[in-house]
């Protein structure tokens, strides 16, 4: 399904509050991919993505925007931290590993899709194999009932999950051992797989397990045989090249602030220079084949408190032509975060505590008070954005979470409840920041 920019923003609004400018930028970038795919081949090869840098404090939605964007269109997505990479010659991860990680993500994505296509057939195989094992025991219980009828009842019960807790002894194909070596250019070499191909034999293992687990293992085993992994690898490489999204977080941490070009962080500029050819477009070797990075969308993000975008090397700045500022969250933003998103934290806690019989509800003045405290704490301590709400909610519901044990309980979170369970004395102005 191809989304218009307006539809993309509508989808992002379900999970992310505010930051409309950033949403517009990523929506346009995503739509341009669709537009590019409709061009003639000779023209299409000349059109490359316009990479984006997001500036803003932590917890305002930078990572979530990129992650939800990729999930929306089922694009391969990987999040990396720039600080984890080192310049060539230093001990640490090389920058090409981000592309290998992207290919791995694409493999998982395509594999899941192909497995979903063959799941009905694999499920039939699993039900038949388990029914064959359980049939003798069922016949003893059913007496003179025809075997065909007994088997039909068994298969029906297996499909409906009525026998999930029954233990059964099954024989499975044992997977290759994860013993591996790192290859210089192409990631990893699985020794177990190589030895299995040489001998032409697959080890089998008999073990006792629950029916629900046996069904899953048989479905995975049968799906592996039904799906052509060569086609999966080829499609995954293509999808990573044409639709992949790489989110590079903490890019401000590898920028050289001011004129400091020496000291313990001397490799920062080297990491930028190593990232440059990846973003510009090059070929990276992986264990699944070579992949070109020319058409991958790169989204970088950082707080840029100490450094600025202009502190990145000019060549790298040129490869991120779109720079967008994300704003700190206001009190009204916090109120909306607590109430509007499909995965709002208040809804998640209500569902969580419902398991133990607690009916948790929030009043408007209670939510407003939580938002007020969150804004104050962010202004007078570290600004951690929406993550502040997780700390406050844990403290707010600590007592009820501890006492809940299955007995029905009504909990109404209003302003008085918030004031009672949170330290609102901190709302008095913190004067320490004015002391020299």
C-alpha positions in Angstrom: 0.0 0.0 0.0 1.4 3.4 -1.0 0.6 6.3 1.4 0.3 10.0 0.5 2.3 12.4 2.7 -1.0 13.4 4.5 -1.8 9.7 5.2 1.7 9.1 6.5 1.3 11.9 9.0 -2.1 10.6 10.0 -0.5 7.3 10.8 2.4 8.8 12.7 0.0 11.0 14.7 -1.5 7.8 16.2 1.7 7.2 18.1 3.7 10.5 18.2 2.5 13.8 19.5 3.6 17.1 17.9 6.8 17.4 15.8 4.8 18.2 12.7 7.8 19.6 10.8 9.8 16.4 11.3 6.8 14.3 10.3 6.4 16.4 7.1 10.0 15.9 6.1 10.0 12.1 6.6 6.6 11.8 4.9 7.9 13.6 1.8 11.1 11.4 1.8 9.0 8.3 1.9 6.6 9.5 -0.8 9.6 10.4 -3.0 10.6 6.7 -2.9 7.3 5.8 -4.4 7.6 8.5 -7.0 11.1 7.3 -7.8 9.8 3.7 -8.3 7.4 5.0 -11.0 10.1 6.7 -13.1 11.8 5.2 -16.2 14.9 3.2 -15.3 17.4 5.6 -16.8 15.9 8.4 -14.8 15.3 6.4 -11.7 19.0 5.6 -11.3 19.8 9.3 -11.1 17.4 10.0 -8.2 18.8 9.5 -4.7 17.2 10.0 -1.3 17.5 13.3 0.5 18.9 12.2 3.9 17.7 13.9 7.0 19.3 15.2 10.3 16.9 15.6 13.2 18.0 18.0 16.0 16.3 17.9 19.3 16.6 16.8 23.0 16.2 13.1 24.0 12.7 11.8 24.4 10.9 14.0 21.9 10.3 11.3 19.2 13.3 11.2 16.9 13.8 7.5 17.0 10.1 6.7 17.2 9.3 8.7 14.0 11.9 6.7 12.0 10.9 3.4 13.5 7.1 3.9 12.9 7.9 5.2 9.4 9.7 1.9 8.6 7.0 -0.2 10.2 4.3 1.6 8.3 5.7 0.5 4.9 7.3 -2.7 6.0 10.8 -1.4 5.1 14.0 -2.9 6.5 15.1 -0.7 9.4 18.1 -0.6 11.7 19.0 1.8 14.4 22.7 2.3 15.2 24.6 4.6 17.5 27.4 6.6 16.0 29.4 6.4 19.2 29.7 2.6 18.8 31.8 2.9 15.6 35.5 3.5 15.5 37.9 4.7 12.8 39.6 2.1 10.7 42.7 1.0 12.7 41.0 1.3 16.1 39.4 -1.6 18.0 35.6 -1.5 17.7 32.8 -1.9 15.2 33.4 -0.8 11.6 30.8 1.4 9.9 30.0 -1.2 7.3 28.4 -3.3 10.0 25.4 -1.0 9.9 24.7 -2.1 6.4 25.2 -5.8 7.3 22.7 -5.3 10.1 20.3 -3.8 7.7 20.5 -6.8 5.4 19.9 -9.1 8.4 16.8 -7.1 9.2 15.6 -7.4 5.6 16.2 -11.2 5.7 14.1 -11.5 8.8 11.4 -9.3 7.3 11.1 -11.2 4.0 11.5 -14.6 5.8 8.5 -13.8 8.0 6.4 -12.8 5.0 7.3 -16.0 3.1 6.7 -18.1 6.2 3.3 -16.5 6.7 2.4 -17.5 3.1 3.1 -21.2 3.7 1.9 -21.3 7.3 -1.5 -22.9 6.5 0.3 -25.8 4.7 2.9 -26.1 7.5 0.1 -26.1 10.1 -1.6 -29.0 8.3 1.6 -30.9 8.5 2.2 -30.2 12.2 -1.4 -31.2 13.1 -1.1 -34.5 11.1 2.3 -35.4 12.7 1.2 -34.7 16.2 -2.2 -36.4 15.7 -0.3 -39.6 14.6 1.7 -39.6 17.8 -1.3 -39.0 20.0 -3.7 -41.4 18.2 -2.8 -44.6 20.1 -3.4 -42.9 23.4 -6.7 -41.5 22.2 -7.9 -44.8 20.9 -7.5 -46.4 24.3 -9.8 -43.7 25.8 -12.4 -43.7 22.9 -13.1 -47.4 22.9 -14.9 -48.6 19.7 -15.0 -45.3 18.0 -13.8 -45.5 14.3 -10.2 -44.5 13.9 -11.0 -41.9 11.2 -13.4 -40.2 13.6 -10.9 -40.3 16.5 -8.2 -38.7 14.2 -10.6 -36.0 13.0 -11.5 -35.1 16.6 -7.8 -35.0 17.5 -6.9 -32.7 14.6 -9.8 -30.4 15.5 -8.7 -30.2 19.1 -5.2 -29.5 18.0 -6.3 -26.6 15.8 -8.4 -25.1 18.5 -5.6 -25.3 21.1 -7.4 -27.6 23.4 -4.4 -29.9 23.7 -1.7 -27.2 24.1 -0.8 -28.3 27.6 -0.5 -32.0 26.7 3.1 -33.3 26.6 4.2 -35.2 23.5 7.4 -36.9 22.4 8.4 -35.8 18.9 11.4 -36.1 16.5 12.7 -32.8 15.1 15.5 -31.9 12.7 18.3 -30.4 14.8 19.3 -26.9 13.7 22.9 -26.1 12.9 25.1 -25.1 15.9 25.7 -21.4 16.0 29.5 -21.9 15.9 30.8 -19.3 13.5 33.8 -17.3 12.4 33.9 -13.7 11.3 34.7 -13.2 7.6 36.9 -10.3 6.6 34.3 -8.8 4.1 31.1 -10.8 4.4 30.0 -11.0 8.0 29.9 -14.5 9.4 30.5 -18.1 8.1 28.4 -20.7 9.8 30.6 -23.7 10.3 27.7 -26.0 11.3 25.9 -25.3 8.0 29.1 -26.0 6.0 29.7 -29.3 7.7 26.1 -30.3 7.2 26.3 -29.6 3.5 29.5 -31.7 3.2 28.0 -34.8 4.9 24.6 -34.3 3.3 23.0 -35.4 6.6 20.8 -33.5 9.0 20.8 -34.6 12.6 17.5 -35.5 14.2 16.6 -35.2 17.9 13.8 -36.7 19.9 12.5 -34.8 22.8 9.4 -34.4 25.0 7.6 -31.0 24.8 4.2 -29.4 25.1 1.9 -29.6 22.1 1.9 -25.8 21.6 5.7 -25.8 21.4 5.8 -28.9 19.1 3.4 -27.2 16.7 5.6 -24.1 16.5 8.8 -26.1 15.9 7.2 -28.3 13.2 5.8 -25.2 11.5 9.3 -23.6 11.5 10.9 -26.9 10.2 8.3 -27.4 7.4 8.4 -23.7 6.4 12.2 -23.9 6.0 11.7 -26.7 3.5 8.8 -25.0 1.6 10.5 -21.6 1.3 13.4 -21.1 -1.2 16.0 -19.3 0.9 17.9 -18.2 -2.2 14.9 -16.2 -3.4 14.5 -14.8 0.2 18.1 -13.6 0.2 17.8 -12.1 -3.3 14.6 -10.3 -2.4 16.0 -9.1 0.9 19.1 -7.6 -0.7 16.8 -5.8 -3.2 14.5 -4.5 -0.6 17.4 -3.3 1.6 18.9 -1.5 -1.3 15.7 0.2 -2.5 13.6 0.6 0.7 16.1 0.3 3.6 16.2 2.9 6.3 19.3 3.4 8.6 18.8 5.5 11.7 22.1 6.9 13.0 21.6 8.1 16.5 23.9 10.3 18.6 25.6 11.7 15.5 26.3 14.9 17.5 28.7 12.9 19.7 31.1 12.4 16.8 31.1 16.0 15.7 34.2 18.0 16.6 33.0 21.0 18.7 34.9 24.2 18.1 38.5 23.8 17.0 39.4 20.8 19.1 41.0 18.3 16.8 43.1 16.4 19.3 42.8 14.5 22.6 41.1 11.2 23.4 38.4 11.7 20.9 40.7 12.2 17.9 39.0 9.4 16.0 35.7 11.2 15.9 36.4 12.9 12.5 37.8 9.6 11.3 34.4 7.9 12.0 32.7 10.7 10.0 35.0 10.1 7.1 34.3 6.3 7.3 30.6 6.9 7.3 30.8 9.3 4.3 31.3 6.7 1.6 28.4 4.6 3.1 26.1 7.6 2.9 27.4 8.7 -0.5 26.9 5.3 -2.0 29.2 2.3 -2.2 29.1 -1.5 -2.4 29.3 -3.5 0.9 29.9 -7.2 0.9 27.7 -9.3 3.2 27.3 -13.1 3.6 24.2 -12.9 1.5 25.8 -11.0 -1.4 26.8 -7.5 -2.3 24.6 -4.5 -1.6 24.7 -1.0 -2.9 24.0 1.8 -0.5 23.1 4.5 -3.0 19.4 4.4 -2.5 19.2 3.7 1.2 17.6 6.5 3.3 19.8 7.6 6.1 18.2 9.5 9.0 20.7 10.9 11.6 19.7 12.3 14.9 21.3 14.1 17.9 20.7 16.6 20.7 23.5 18.9 19.5 23.7 20.6 22.9 27.5 21.1 22.8 28.2 20.8 19.1 26.2 21.9 16.0 25.5 20.4 12.6 28.1 22.8 11.1 30.7 21.0 13.3 30.3 17.9 11.1 32.8 17.6 8.2 31.5 19.6 5.2 31.3 16.5 3.0 29.0 14.7 5.5 26.8 17.8 5.9 26.4 17.8 2.2 25.0 14.3 2.3 22.3 15.3 4.8 20.7 18.2 3.0 17.5 18.2 5.1 17.9 19.5 8.7 14.9 19.7 11.0 14.5 20.9 14.6 12.4 19.0 17.0 11.0 21.0 19.9 11.0 20.3 23.6 7.6 19.0 24.9 5.2 21.4 26.5 2.6 20.7 29.2 -0.2 20.4 26.6 2.0 17.9 24.6 2.4 15.8 27.8 -1.4 15.8 28.3 -1.9 14.6 24.7 0.9 11.9 25.1 -0.9 10.6 28.2 -4.3 10.4 26.4 -4.2 10.3 22.6 -1.8 7.7 21.2 -3.0 4.2 20.6 -0.2 3.0 22.9 -0.6 5.8 25.5 1.1 4.9 28.8 -2.1 5.4 30.8 -3.8 2.8 28.6 -0.9 0.4 28.9 -0.9 0.6 32.7 -4.6 0.1 32.8 -4.4 -3.1 30.7 -1.4 -4.3 32.8 -3.1 -3.9 36.1 -6.4 -5.3 34.8 -4.7 -8.7 34.9 -4.8 -8.5 38.7 -8.3 -7.2 38.9 -7.5 -3.5 39.2 -9.8 -1.1 37.4 -7.5 1.9 36.8 -8.9 5.2 35.5 -7.5 8.7 35.2 -9.4 12.1 35.6 -8.5 15.1 33.5 -7.1 17.0 36.5 -5.0 14.0 37.4 -3.5 13.8 34.0 -3.0 17.6 33.9 -1.1 17.4 37.3 1.2 14.6 36.0 2.0 16.7 32.9 2.7 19.7 35.1 5.2 17.8 37.2 6.8 16.2 34.1 7.4 19.7 32.5 8.8 21.1 35.8 11.2 18.1 36.3 12.4 18.4 32.7 13.0 22.2 33.1 14.8 22.0 36.4 16.7 18.7 36.0 17.8 16.8 32.9 15.4 17.2 29.9 14.6 13.6 29.0 11.4 14.4 27.2 8.5 11.9 27.3 10.7 9.4 29.1 10.0 11.5 32.2 6.5 10.1 32.2 7.8 6.5 32.6 9.6 7.5 35.8 6.6 9.4 37.2 4.1 6.7 36.4 6.2 4.0 38.0 6.4 6.1 41.2 2.7 7.0 41.0 1.5 3.4 40.7 4.2 1.8 42.8 1.9 1.0 45.8 -1.1 -0.3 43.8 1.3 -2.4 41.6 2.7 -4.0 44.7 -0.7 -4.6 46.5 -2.6 -5.9 43.4 -3.0 -9.7 43.8 -6.2 -10.6 41.9 -8.8 -9.1 44.2 -11.1 -6.6 42.5 -9.9 -3.0 43.2 -11.0 0.4 41.9 -8.2 3.1 41.6 -9.0 6.6 40.5 -6.0 8.8 39.7 -7.1 12.4 40.2 -5.1 15.5 41.3 -5.3 14.5 45.0 -4.0 11.0 44.3 -1.1 12.4 42.3 -0.2 14.9 45.0 -0.4 12.2 47.6 1.9 9.7 45.7 4.3 12.0 44.0 6.7 14.5 45.7 5.1 17.8 44.7 7.3 19.7 47.0 9.9 19.7 44.2 7.6 22.1 42.3 9.0 24.8 44.4 11.7 26.6 42.4 15.1 24.9 42.5 17.4 27.8 43.3 20.6 25.7 43.0 21.0 26.4 39.3 21.4 30.2 40.1 24.2 29.6 42.6 27.7 30.2 41.2 
